[in-house]
Amino acid sequence: MKQRIRHLCERFPRYGYRRIKVMLRRQYSMQVNHKRVHRLMCILSSKNTRKNRVFLPIDLTGTFHRCFINACFIL
């Protein structure tokens, strides 16, 4: 399985662990757990690992806080 994951990561460098899991199922008919794929990708030291999401401060009205905008543009 490691060789197949490595092959898919080289072929599709922008794919994350979830897409790699889908490709394993489609191309190789393998039913694998997404957690196992993620763990193996980390072991293989692939650059395709989970990324943290960035959340911006937004009011209940859907607008940015003024202090956040001022802090960004004062610098």
mmCIF file of the N, C-alpha and C atoms, coordinates in Angstrom:
data_MODEL
# 
_entry.id   MODEL 
# 
loop_
_atom_site.group_PDB 
_atom_site.id 
_atom_site.type_symbol 
_atom_site.label_atom_id 
_atom_site.label_alt_id 
_atom_site.label_comp_id 
_atom_site.label_asym_id 
_atom_site.label_entity_id 
_atom_site.label_seq_id 
_atom_site.pdbx_PDB_ins_code 
_atom_site.Cartn_x 
_atom_site.Cartn_y 
_atom_site.Cartn_z 
_atom_site.occupancy 
_atom_site.B_iso_or_equiv 
_atom_site.pdbx_formal_charge 
_atom_site.auth_seq_id 
_atom_site.auth_comp_id 
_atom_site.auth_asym_id 
_atom_site.auth_atom_id 
_atom_site.pdbx_PDB_model_num 
ATOM 1   N N  . MET A 1 1  ? 0.828   -1.191 0.000  1.00 0.00 ? 1  MET A N  1 
ATOM 2   C CA . MET A 1 1  ? 0.000   0.000  0.000  1.00 0.00 ? 1  MET A CA 1 
ATOM 3   C C  . MET A 1 1  ? 0.873   1.256  0.000  1.00 0.00 ? 1  MET A C  1 
ATOM 4   N N  . LYS A 1 2  ? 2.013   1.217  0.679  1.00 0.00 ? 2  LYS A N  1 
ATOM 5   C CA . LYS A 1 2  ? 2.895   2.387  0.711  1.00 0.00 ? 2  LYS A CA 1 
ATOM 6   C C  . LYS A 1 2  ? 3.370   2.768  -0.685 1.00 0.00 ? 2  LYS A C  1 
ATOM 7   N N  . GLN A 1 3  ? 3.680   1.763  -1.497 1.00 0.00 ? 3  GLN A N  1 
ATOM 8   C CA . GLN A 1 3  ? 4.145   2.039  -2.856 1.00 0.00 ? 3  GLN A CA 1 
ATOM 9   C C  . GLN A 1 3  ? 3.047   2.686  -3.693 1.00 0.00 ? 3  GLN A C  1 
ATOM 10  N N  . ARG A 1 4  ? 1.837   2.228  -3.508 1.00 0.00 ? 4  ARG A N  1 
ATOM 11  C CA . ARG A 1 4  ? 0.727   2.805  -4.267 1.00 0.00 ? 4  ARG A CA 1 
ATOM 12  C C  . ARG A 1 4  ? 0.445   4.239  -3.836 1.00 0.00 ? 4  ARG A C  1 
ATOM 13  N N  . ILE A 1 5  ? 0.513   4.500  -2.540 1.00 0.00 ? 5  ILE A N  1 
ATOM 14  C CA . ILE A 1 5  ? 0.317   5.871  -2.049 1.00 0.00 ? 5  ILE A CA 1 
ATOM 15  C C  . ILE A 1 5  ? 1.434   6.768  -2.564 1.00 0.00 ? 5  ILE A C  1 
ATOM 16  N N  . ARG A 1 6  ? 2.663   6.280  -2.519 1.00 0.00 ? 6  ARG A N  1 
ATOM 17  C CA . ARG A 1 6  ? 3.797   7.069  -3.015 1.00 0.00 ? 6  ARG A CA 1 
ATOM 18  C C  . ARG A 1 6  ? 3.631   7.366  -4.500 1.00 0.00 ? 6  ARG A C  1 
ATOM 19  N N  . HIS A 1 7  ? 3.199   6.366  -5.264 1.00 0.00 ? 7  HIS A N  1 
ATOM 20  C CA . HIS A 1 7  ? 2.990   6.554  -6.701 1.00 0.00 ? 7  HIS A CA 1 
ATOM 21  C C  . HIS A 1 7  ? 1.917   7.616  -6.961 1.00 0.00 ? 7  HIS A C  1 
ATOM 22  N N  . LEU A 1 8  ? 0.805   7.545  -6.235 1.00 0.00 ? 8  LEU A N  1 
ATOM 23  C CA . LEU A 1 8  ? -0.268  8.524  -6.425 1.00 0.00 ? 8  LEU A CA 1 
ATOM 24  C C  . LEU A 1 8  ? 0.157   9.922  -6.002 1.00 0.00 ? 8  LEU A C  1 
ATOM 25  N N  . CYS A 1 9  ? 0.953   10.013 -4.928 1.00 0.00 ? 9  CYS A N  1 
ATOM 26  C CA . CYS A 1 9  ? 1.425   11.329 -4.476 1.00 0.00 ? 9  CYS A CA 1 
ATOM 27  C C  . CYS A 1 9  ? 2.381   11.947 -5.486 1.00 0.00 ? 9  CYS A C  1 
ATOM 28  N N  . GLU A 1 10 ? 3.179   11.129 -6.135 1.00 0.00 ? 10 GLU A N  1 
ATOM 29  C CA . GLU A 1 10 ? 4.074   11.650 -7.168 1.00 0.00 ? 10 GLU A CA 1 
ATOM 30  C C  . GLU A 1 10 ? 3.296   12.047 -8.417 1.00 0.00 ? 10 GLU A C  1 
ATOM 31  N N  . ARG A 1 11 ? 2.292   11.272 -8.726 1.00 0.00 ? 11 ARG A N  1 
ATOM 32  C CA . ARG A 1 11 ? 1.492   11.556 -9.918 1.00 0.00 ? 11 ARG A CA 1 
ATOM 33  C C  . ARG A 1 11 ? 0.579   12.764 -9.725 1.00 0.00 ? 11 ARG A C  1 
ATOM 34  N N  . PHE A 1 12 ? 0.023   12.897 -8.537 1.00 0.00 ? 12 PHE A N  1 
ATOM 35  C CA . PHE A 1 12 ? -0.887  14.004 -8.211 1.00 0.00 ? 12 PHE A CA 1 
ATOM 36  C C  . PHE A 1 12 ? -0.348  14.746 -6.979 1.00 0.00 ? 12 PHE A C  1 
ATOM 37  N N  . PRO A 1 13 ? 0.618   15.617 -7.132 1.00 0.00 ? 13 PRO A N  1 
ATOM 38  C CA . PRO A 1 13 ? 1.264   16.238 -5.966 1.00 0.00 ? 13 PRO A CA 1 
ATOM 39  C C  . PRO A 1 13 ? 0.356   17.175 -5.173 1.00 0.00 ? 13 PRO A C  1 
ATOM 40  N N  . ARG A 1 14 ? -0.716  17.669 -5.768 1.00 0.00 ? 14 ARG A N  1 
ATOM 41  C CA . ARG A 1 14 ? -1.598  18.599 -5.064 1.00 0.00 ? 14 ARG A CA 1 
ATOM 42  C C  . ARG A 1 14 ? -2.708  17.899 -4.296 1.00 0.00 ? 14 ARG A C  1 
ATOM 43  N N  . TYR A 1 15 ? -2.841  16.594 -4.444 1.00 0.00 ? 15 TYR A N  1 
ATOM 44  C CA . TYR A 1 15 ? -3.914  15.862 -3.783 1.00 0.00 ? 15 TYR A CA 1 
ATOM 45  C C  . TYR A 1 15 ? -3.603  15.673 -2.307 1.00 0.00 ? 15 TYR A C  1 
ATOM 46  N N  . GLY A 1 16 ? -4.613  15.780 -1.486 1.00 0.00 ? 16 GLY A N  1 
ATOM 47  C CA . GLY A 1 16 ? -4.497  15.523 -0.065 1.00 0.00 ? 16 GLY A CA 1 
ATOM 48  C C  . GLY A 1 16 ? -4.815  14.075 0.247  1.00 0.00 ? 16 GLY A C  1 
ATOM 49  N N  . TYR A 1 17 ? -4.842  13.770 1.531  1.00 0.00 ? 17 TYR A N  1 
ATOM 50  C CA . TYR A 1 17 ? -5.042  12.379 1.931  1.00 0.00 ? 17 TYR A CA 1 
ATOM 51  C C  . TYR A 1 17 ? -6.435  11.872 1.577  1.00 0.00 ? 17 TYR A C  1 
ATOM 52  N N  . ARG A 1 18 ? -7.415  12.757 1.554  1.00 0.00 ? 18 ARG A N  1 
ATOM 53  C CA . ARG A 1 18 ? -8.770  12.309 1.228  1.00 0.00 ? 18 ARG A CA 1 
ATOM 54  C C  . ARG A 1 18 ? -8.906  11.939 -0.246 1.00 0.00 ? 18 ARG A C  1 
ATOM 55  N N  . ARG A 1 19 ? -8.304  12.739 -1.113 1.00 0.00 ? 19 ARG A N  1 
ATOM 56  C CA . ARG A 1 19 ? -8.359  12.424 -2.529 1.00 0.00 ? 19 ARG A CA 1 
ATOM 57  C C  . ARG A 1 19 ? -7.525  11.193 -2.855 1.00 0.00 ? 19 ARG A C  1 
ATOM 58  N N  . ILE A 1 20 ? -6.400  11.045 -2.172 1.00 0.00 ? 20 ILE A N  1 
ATOM 59  C CA . ILE A 1 20 ? -5.567  9.859  -2.377 1.00 0.00 ? 20 ILE A CA 1 
ATOM 60  C C  . ILE A 1 20 ? -6.354  8.608  -1.978 1.00 0.00 ? 20 ILE A C  1 
ATOM 61  N N  . LYS A 1 21 ? -7.136  8.718  -0.910 1.00 0.00 ? 21 LYS A N  1 
ATOM 62  C CA . LYS A 1 21 ? -7.964  7.585  -0.482 1.00 0.00 ? 21 LYS A CA 1 
ATOM 63  C C  . LYS A 1 21 ? -8.977  7.222  -1.565 1.00 0.00 ? 21 LYS A C  1 
ATOM 64  N N  . VAL A 1 22 ? -9.583  8.221  -2.177 1.00 0.00 ? 22 VAL A N  1 
ATOM 65  C CA . VAL A 1 22 ? -10.552 7.974  -3.239 1.00 0.00 ? 22 VAL A CA 1 
ATOM 66  C C  . VAL A 1 22 ? -9.870  7.349  -4.451 1.00 0.00 ? 22 VAL A C  1 
ATOM 67  N N  . MET A 1 23 ? -8.672  7.825  -4.776 1.00 0.00 ? 23 MET A N  1 
ATOM 68  C CA . MET A 1 23 ? -7.944  7.273  -5.917 1.00 0.00 ? 23 MET A CA 1 
ATOM 69  C C  . MET A 1 23 ? -7.531  5.824  -5.664 1.00 0.00 ? 23 MET A C  1 
ATOM 70  N N  . LEU A 1 24 ? -7.175  5.492  -4.423 1.00 0.00 ? 24 LEU A N  1 
ATOM 71  C CA . LEU A 1 24 ? -6.863  4.101  -4.093 1.00 0.00 ? 24 LEU A CA 1 
ATOM 72  C C  . LEU A 1 24 ? -8.082  3.209  -4.320 1.00 0.00 ? 24 LEU A C  1 
ATOM 73  N N  . ARG A 1 25 ? -9.239  3.727  -3.953 1.00 0.00 ? 25 ARG A N  1 
ATOM 74  C CA . ARG A 1 25 ? -10.466 2.947  -4.129 1.00 0.00 ? 25 ARG A CA 1 
ATOM 75  C C  . ARG A 1 25 ? -10.812 2.802  -5.608 1.00 0.00 ? 25 ARG A C  1 
ATOM 76  N N  . ARG A 1 26 ? -10.639 3.878  -6.383 1.00 0.00 ? 26 ARG A N  1 
ATOM 77  C CA . ARG A 1 26 ? -11.020 3.831  -7.795 1.00 0.00 ? 26 ARG A CA 1 
ATOM 78  C C  . ARG A 1 26 ? -10.042 3.032  -8.643 1.00 0.00 ? 26 ARG A C  1 
ATOM 79  N N  . GLN A 1 27 ? -8.746  3.279  -8.478 1.00 0.00 ? 27 GLN A N  1 
ATOM 80  C CA . GLN A 1 27 ? -7.759  2.653  -9.357 1.00 0.00 ? 27 GLN A CA 1 
ATOM 81  C C  . GLN A 1 27 ? -7.384  1.240  -8.933 1.00 0.00 ? 27 GLN A C  1 
ATOM 82  N N  . TYR A 1 28 ? -7.286  1.026  -7.618 1.00 0.00 ? 28 TYR A N  1 
ATOM 83  C CA . TYR A 1 28 ? -6.798  -0.259 -7.135 1.00 0.00 ? 28 TYR A CA 1 
ATOM 84  C C  . TYR A 1 28 ? -7.865  -1.088 -6.413 1.00 0.00 ? 28 TYR A C  1 
ATOM 85  N N  . SER A 1 29 ? -9.078  -0.601 -6.348 1.00 0.00 ? 29 SER A N  1 
ATOM 86  C CA . SER A 1 29 ? -10.193 -1.289 -5.667 1.00 0.00 ? 29 SER A CA 1 
ATOM 87  C C  . SER A 1 29 ? -9.840  -1.643 -4.223 1.00 0.00 ? 29 SER A C  1 
ATOM 88  N N  . MET A 1 30 ? -9.198  -0.711 -3.533 1.00 0.00 ? 30 MET A N  1 
ATOM 89  C CA . MET A 1 30 ? -8.803  -0.920 -2.142 1.00 0.00 ? 30 MET A CA 1 
ATOM 90  C C  . MET A 1 30 ? -9.729  -0.119 -1.233 1.00 0.00 ? 30 MET A C  1 
ATOM 91  N N  . GLN A 1 31 ? -10.299 -0.756 -0.238 1.00 0.00 ? 31 GLN A N  1 
ATOM 92  C CA . GLN A 1 31 ? -11.085 -0.068 0.771  1.00 0.00 ? 31 GLN A CA 1 
ATOM 93  C C  . GLN A 1 31 ? -10.162 0.239  1.948  1.00 0.00 ? 31 GLN A C  1 
ATOM 94  N N  . VAL A 1 32 ? -9.770  1.495  2.083  1.00 0.00 ? 32 VAL A N  1 
ATOM 95  C CA . VAL A 1 32 ? -8.854  1.886  3.149  1.00 0.00 ? 32 VAL A CA 1 
ATOM 96  C C  . VAL A 1 32 ? -9.474  3.015  3.964  1.00 0.00 ? 32 VAL A C  1 
ATOM 97  N N  . ASN A 1 33 ? -9.020  3.145  5.181  1.00 0.00 ? 33 ASN A N  1 
ATOM 98  C CA . ASN A 1 33 ? -9.471  4.169  6.100  1.00 0.00 ? 33 ASN A CA 1 
ATOM 99  C C  . ASN A 1 33 ? -8.690  5.454  5.836  1.00 0.00 ? 33 ASN A C  1 
ATOM 100 N N  . HIS A 1 34 ? -9.354  6.605  5.875  1.00 0.00 ? 34 HIS A N  1 
ATOM 101 C CA . HIS A 1 34 ? -8.655  7.862  5.612  1.00 0.00 ? 34 HIS A CA 1 
ATOM 102 C C  . HIS A 1 34 ? -7.592  8.147  6.663  1.00 0.00 ? 34 HIS A C  1 
ATOM 103 N N  . LYS A 1 35 ? -7.813  7.666  7.894  1.00 0.00 ? 35 LYS A N  1 
ATOM 104 C CA . LYS A 1 35 ? -6.809  7.881  8.945  1.00 0.00 ? 35 LYS A CA 1 
ATOM 105 C C  . LYS A 1 35 ? -5.544  7.091  8.666  1.00 0.00 ? 35 LYS A C  1 
ATOM 106 N N  . ARG A 1 36 ? -5.698  5.898  8.120  1.00 0.00 ? 36 ARG A N  1 
ATOM 107 C CA . ARG A 1 36 ? -4.534  5.092  7.766  1.00 0.00 ? 36 ARG A CA 1 
ATOM 108 C C  . ARG A 1 36 ? -3.759  5.731  6.614  1.00 0.00 ? 36 ARG A C  1 
ATOM 109 N N  . VAL A 1 37 ? -4.491  6.258  5.621  1.00 0.00 ? 37 VAL A N  1 
ATOM 110 C CA . VAL A 1 37 ? -3.832  6.925  4.495  1.00 0.00 ? 37 VAL A CA 1 
ATOM 111 C C  . VAL A 1 37 ? -3.067  8.144  4.987  1.00 0.00 ? 37 VAL A C  1 
ATOM 112 N N  . HIS A 1 38 ? -3.672  8.912  5.874  1.00 0.00 ? 38 HIS A N  1 
ATOM 113 C CA . HIS A 1 38 ? -2.996  10.090 6.417  1.00 0.00 ? 38 HIS A CA 1 
ATOM 114 C C  . HIS A 1 38 ? -1.747  9.701  7.189  1.00 0.00 ? 38 HIS A C  1 
ATOM 115 N N  . ARG A 1 39 ? -1.837  8.676  8.005  1.00 0.00 ? 39 ARG A N  1 
ATOM 116 C CA . ARG A 1 39 ? -0.685  8.226  8.793  1.00 0.00 ? 39 ARG A CA 1 
ATOM 117 C C  . ARG A 1 39 ? 0.443   7.752  7.881  1.00 0.00 ? 39 ARG A C  1 
ATOM 118 N N  . LEU A 1 40 ? 0.114   6.984  6.863  1.00 0.00 ? 40 LEU A N  1 
ATOM 119 C CA . LEU A 1 40 ? 1.137   6.502  5.948  1.00 0.00 ? 40 LEU A CA 1 
ATOM 120 C C  . LEU A 1 40 ? 1.760   7.636  5.136  1.00 0.00 ? 40 LEU A C  1 
ATOM 121 N N  . MET A 1 41 ? 0.957   8.628  4.778  1.00 0.00 ? 41 MET A N  1 
ATOM 122 C CA . MET A 1 41 ? 1.508   9.769  4.053  1.00 0.00 ? 41 MET A CA 1 
ATOM 123 C C  . MET A 1 41 ? 2.464   10.555 4.937  1.00 0.00 ? 41 MET A C  1 
ATOM 124 N N  . CYS A 1 42 ? 2.167   10.641 6.230  1.00 0.00 ? 42 CYS A N  1 
ATOM 125 C CA . CYS A 1 42 ? 3.085   11.316 7.153  1.00 0.00 ? 42 CYS A CA 1 
ATOM 126 C C  . CYS A 1 42 ? 4.370   10.512 7.319  1.00 0.00 ? 42 CYS A C  1 
ATOM 127 N N  . ILE A 1 43 ? 4.246   9.197  7.381  1.00 0.00 ? 43 ILE A N  1 
ATOM 128 C CA . ILE A 1 43 ? 5.432   8.349  7.499  1.00 0.00 ? 43 ILE A CA 1 
ATOM 129 C C  . ILE A 1 43 ? 6.304   8.475  6.262  1.00 0.00 ? 43 ILE A C  1 
ATOM 130 N N  . LEU A 1 44 ? 5.678   8.557  5.107  1.00 0.00 ? 44 LEU A N  1 
ATOM 131 C CA . LEU A 1 44 ? 6.426   8.699  3.860  1.00 0.00 ? 44 LEU A CA 1 
ATOM 132 C C  . LEU A 1 44 ? 6.975   10.111 3.688  1.00 0.00 ? 44 LEU A C  1 
ATOM 133 N N  . SER A 1 45 ? 6.697   10.958 4.668  1.00 0.00 ? 45 SER A N  1 
ATOM 134 C CA . SER A 1 45 ? 7.118   12.369 4.688  1.00 0.00 ? 45 SER A CA 1 
ATOM 135 C C  . SER A 1 45 ? 6.699   13.099 3.426  1.00 0.00 ? 45 SER A C  1 
ATOM 136 N N  . SER A 1 46 ? 5.514   12.792 2.986  1.00 0.00 ? 46 SER A N  1 
ATOM 137 C CA . SER A 1 46 ? 4.960   13.482 1.835  1.00 0.00 ? 46 SER A CA 1 
ATOM 138 C C  . SER A 1 46 ? 4.544   14.877 2.259  1.00 0.00 ? 46 SER A C  1 
ATOM 139 N N  . LYS A 1 47 ? 4.608   15.810 1.327  1.00 0.00 ? 47 LYS A N  1 
ATOM 140 C CA . LYS A 1 47 ? 4.196   17.166 1.669  1.00 0.00 ? 47 LYS A CA 1 
ATOM 141 C C  . LYS A 1 47 ? 2.686   17.307 1.705  1.00 0.00 ? 47 LYS A C  1 
ATOM 142 N N  . ASN A 1 48 ? 1.963   16.281 1.279  1.00 0.00 ? 48 ASN A N  1 
ATOM 143 C CA . ASN A 1 48 ? 0.504   16.318 1.261  1.00 0.00 ? 48 ASN A CA 1 
ATOM 144 C C  . ASN A 1 48 ? -0.038  15.850 2.605  1.00 0.00 ? 48 ASN A C  1 
ATOM 145 N N  . THR A 1 49 ? -0.060  16.705 3.577  1.00 0.00 ? 49 THR A N  1 
ATOM 146 C CA . THR A 1 49 ? -0.610  16.367 4.875  1.00 0.00 ? 49 THR A CA 1 
ATOM 147 C C  . THR A 1 49 ? -1.729  17.329 5.204  1.00 0.00 ? 49 THR A C  1 
ATOM 148 N N  . ARG A 1 50 ? -2.344  17.159 6.327  1.00 0.00 ? 50 ARG A N  1 
ATOM 149 C CA . ARG A 1 50 ? -3.433  18.043 6.727  1.00 0.00 ? 50 ARG A CA 1 
ATOM 150 C C  . ARG A 1 50 ? -2.914  19.458 6.914  1.00 0.00 ? 50 ARG A C  1 
ATOM 151 N N  . LYS A 1 51 ? -3.741  20.411 6.537  1.00 0.00 ? 51 LYS A N  1 
ATOM 152 C CA . LYS A 1 51 ? -3.386  21.813 6.706  1.00 0.00 ? 51 LYS A CA 1 
ATOM 153 C C  . LYS A 1 51 ? -4.371  22.447 7.674  1.00 0.00 ? 51 LYS A C  1 
ATOM 154 N N  . ASN A 1 52 ? -3.881  23.354 8.498  1.00 0.00 ? 52 ASN A N  1 
ATOM 155 C CA . ASN A 1 52 ? -4.757  24.066 9.419  1.00 0.00 ? 52 ASN A CA 1 
ATOM 156 C C  . ASN A 1 52 ? -5.515  25.148 8.665  1.00 0.00 ? 52 ASN A C  1 
ATOM 157 N N  . ARG A 1 53 ? -6.750  25.294 8.976  1.00 0.00 ? 53 ARG A N  1 
ATOM 158 C CA . ARG A 1 53 ? -7.547  26.339 8.355  1.00 0.00 ? 53 ARG A CA 1 
ATOM 159 C C  . ARG A 1 53 ? -7.312  27.654 9.070  1.00 0.00 ? 53 ARG A C  1 
ATOM 160 N N  . VAL A 1 54 ? -7.405  28.743 8.332  1.00 0.00 ? 54 VAL A N  1 
ATOM 161 C CA . VAL A 1 54 ? -7.243  30.067 8.890  1.00 0.00 ? 54 VAL A CA 1 
ATOM 162 C C  . VAL A 1 54 ? -8.619  30.716 8.936  1.00 0.00 ? 54 VAL A C  1 
ATOM 163 N N  . PHE A 1 55 ? -9.007  31.144 10.105 1.00 0.00 ? 55 PHE A N  1 
ATOM 164 C CA . PHE A 1 55 ? -10.296 31.795 10.268 1.00 0.00 ? 55 PHE A CA 1 
ATOM 165 C C  . PHE A 1 55 ? -10.087 33.282 10.515 1.00 0.00 ? 55 PHE A C  1 
ATOM 166 N N  . LEU A 1 56 ? -10.840 34.097 9.804  1.00 0.00 ? 56 LEU A N  1 
ATOM 167 C CA . LEU A 1 56 ? -10.760 35.536 9.980  1.00 0.00 ? 56 LEU A CA 1 
ATOM 168 C C  . LEU A 1 56 ? -11.868 35.981 10.922 1.00 0.00 ? 56 LEU A C  1 
ATOM 169 N N  . PRO A 1 57 ? -11.608 36.996 11.735 1.00 0.00 ? 57 PRO A N  1 
ATOM 170 C CA . PRO A 1 57 ? -12.648 37.480 12.643 1.00 0.00 ? 57 PRO A CA 1 
ATOM 171 C C  . PRO A 1 57 ? -13.770 38.174 11.873 1.00 0.00 ? 57 PRO A C  1 
ATOM 172 N N  . ILE A 1 58 ? -14.980 37.687 12.012 1.00 0.00 ? 58 ILE A N  1 
ATOM 173 C CA . ILE A 1 58 ? -16.125 38.244 11.295 1.00 0.00 ? 58 ILE A CA 1 
ATOM 174 C C  . ILE A 1 58 ? -17.248 38.488 12.296 1.00 0.00 ? 58 ILE A C  1 
ATOM 175 N N  . ASP A 1 59 ? -17.917 39.616 12.128 1.00 0.00 ? 59 ASP A N  1 
ATOM 176 C CA . ASP A 1 59 ? -19.082 39.953 12.952 1.00 0.00 ? 59 ASP A CA 1 
ATOM 177 C C  . ASP A 1 59 ? -20.244 39.028 12.629 1.00 0.00 ? 59 ASP A C  1 
ATOM 178 N N  . LEU A 1 60 ? -21.289 39.129 13.423 1.00 0.00 ? 60 LEU A N  1 
ATOM 179 C CA . LEU A 1 60 ? -22.513 38.391 13.125 1.00 0.00 ? 60 LEU A CA 1 
ATOM 180 C C  . LEU A 1 60 ? -23.164 38.901 11.853 1.00 0.00 ? 60 LEU A C  1 
ATOM 181 N N  . THR A 1 61 ? -22.854 40.138 11.474 1.00 0.00 ? 61 THR A N  1 
ATOM 182 C CA . THR A 1 61 ? -23.414 40.705 10.245 1.00 0.00 ? 61 THR A CA 1 
ATOM 183 C C  . THR A 1 61 ? -22.641 40.271 9.013  1.00 0.00 ? 61 THR A C  1 
ATOM 184 N N  . GLY A 1 62 ? -21.496 39.606 9.200  1.00 0.00 ? 62 GLY A N  1 
ATOM 185 C CA . GLY A 1 62 ? -20.714 39.134 8.062  1.00 0.00 ? 62 GLY A CA 1 
ATOM 186 C C  . GLY A 1 62 ? -19.617 40.084 7.638  1.00 0.00 ? 62 GLY A C  1 
ATOM 187 N N  . THR A 1 63 ? -19.338 41.109 8.445  1.00 0.00 ? 63 THR A N  1 
ATOM 188 C CA . THR A 1 63 ? -18.283 42.063 8.086  1.00 0.00 ? 63 THR A CA 1 
ATOM 189 C C  . THR A 1 63 ? -17.089 41.855 9.012  1.00 0.00 ? 63 THR A C  1 
ATOM 190 N N  . PHE A 1 64 ? -15.939 42.274 8.553  1.00 0.00 ? 64 PHE A N  1 
ATOM 191 C CA . PHE A 1 64 ? -14.729 42.175 9.356  1.00 0.00 ? 64 PHE A CA 1 
ATOM 192 C C  . PHE A 1 64 ? -14.772 43.167 10.514 1.00 0.00 ? 64 PHE A C  1 
ATOM 193 N N  . HIS A 1 65 ? -14.069 42.838 11.590 1.00 0.00 ? 65 HIS A N  1 
ATOM 194 C CA . HIS A 1 65 ? -13.933 43.775 12.689 1.00 0.00 ? 65 HIS A CA 1 
ATOM 195 C C  . HIS A 1 65 ? -13.057 44.933 12.246 1.00 0.00 ? 65 HIS A C  1 
ATOM 196 N N  . ARG A 1 66 ? -13.397 46.117 12.667 1.00 0.00 ? 66 ARG A N  1 
ATOM 197 C CA . ARG A 1 66 ? -12.610 47.288 12.274 1.00 0.00 ? 66 ARG A CA 1 
ATOM 198 C C  . ARG A 1 66 ? -11.202 47.233 12.841 1.00 0.00 ? 66 ARG A C  1 
ATOM 199 N N  . CYS A 1 67 ? -11.041 46.741 14.064 1.00 0.00 ? 67 CYS A N  1 
ATOM 200 C CA . CYS A 1 67 ? -9.714  46.689 14.658 1.00 0.00 ? 67 CYS A CA 1 
ATOM 201 C C  . CYS A 1 67 ? -8.807  45.734 13.863 1.00 0.00 ? 67 CYS A C  1 
ATOM 202 N N  . PHE A 1 68 ? -9.358  44.663 13.295 1.00 0.00 ? 68 PHE A N  1 
ATOM 203 C CA . PHE A 1 68 ? -8.559  43.737 12.501 1.00 0.00 ? 68 PHE A CA 1 
ATOM 204 C C  . PHE A 1 68 ? -8.112  44.402 11.204 1.00 0.00 ? 68 PHE A C  1 
ATOM 205 N N  . ILE A 1 69 ? -9.014  45.132 10.554 1.00 0.00 ? 69 ILE A N  1 
ATOM 206 C CA . ILE A 1 69 ? -8.671  45.810 9.305  1.00 0.00 ? 69 ILE A CA 1 
ATOM 207 C C  . ILE A 1 69 ? -7.640  46.904 9.574  1.00 0.00 ? 69 ILE A C  1 
ATOM 208 N N  . ASN A 1 70 ? -7.830  47.677 10.652 1.00 0.00 ? 70 ASN A N  1 
ATOM 209 C CA . ASN A 1 70 ? -6.884  48.746 10.970 1.00 0.00 ? 70 ASN A CA 1 
ATOM 210 C C  . ASN A 1 70 ? -5.509  48.177 11.289 1.00 0.00 ? 70 ASN A C  1 
ATOM 211 N N  . ALA A 1 71 ? -5.471  47.067 11.997 1.00 0.00 ? 71 ALA A N  1 
ATOM 212 C CA . ALA A 1 71 ? -4.179  46.464 12.341 1.00 0.00 ? 71 ALA A CA 1 
ATOM 213 C C  . ALA A 1 71 ? -3.448  46.014 11.091 1.00 0.00 ? 71 ALA A C  1 
ATOM 214 N N  . CYS A 1 72 ? -4.168  45.565 10.089 1.00 0.00 ? 72 CYS A N  1 
ATOM 215 C CA . CYS A 1 72 ? -3.528  45.075 8.865  1.00 0.00 ? 72 CYS A CA 1 
ATOM 216 C C  . CYS A 1 72 ? -2.978  46.218 8.032  1.00 0.00 ? 72 CYS A C  1 
ATOM 217 N N  . PHE A 1 73 ? -3.665  47.341 7.992  1.00 0.00 ? 73 PHE A N  1 
ATOM 218 C CA . PHE A 1 73 ? -3.272  48.411 7.081  1.00 0.00 ? 73 PHE A CA 1 
ATOM 219 C C  . PHE A 1 73 ? -2.435  49.502 7.751  1.00 0.00 ? 73 PHE A C  1 
ATOM 220 N N  . ILE A 1 74 ? -2.313  49.482 9.064  1.00 0.00 ? 74 ILE A N  1 
ATOM 221 C CA . ILE A 1 74 ? -1.482  50.495 9.717  1.00 0.00 ? 74 ILE A CA 1 
ATOM 222 C C  . ILE A 1 74 ? -0.005  50.159 9.527  1.00 0.00 ? 74 ILE A C  1 
ATOM 223 N N  . LEU A 1 75 ? 0.319   48.872 9.458  1.00 0.00 ? 75 LEU A N  1 
ATOM 224 C CA . LEU A 1 75 ? 1.717   48.467 9.282  1.00 0.00 ? 75 LEU A CA 1 
ATOM 225 C C  . LEU A 1 75 ? 2.201   48.985 7.978  1.00 0.00 ? 75 LEU A C  1 
# 
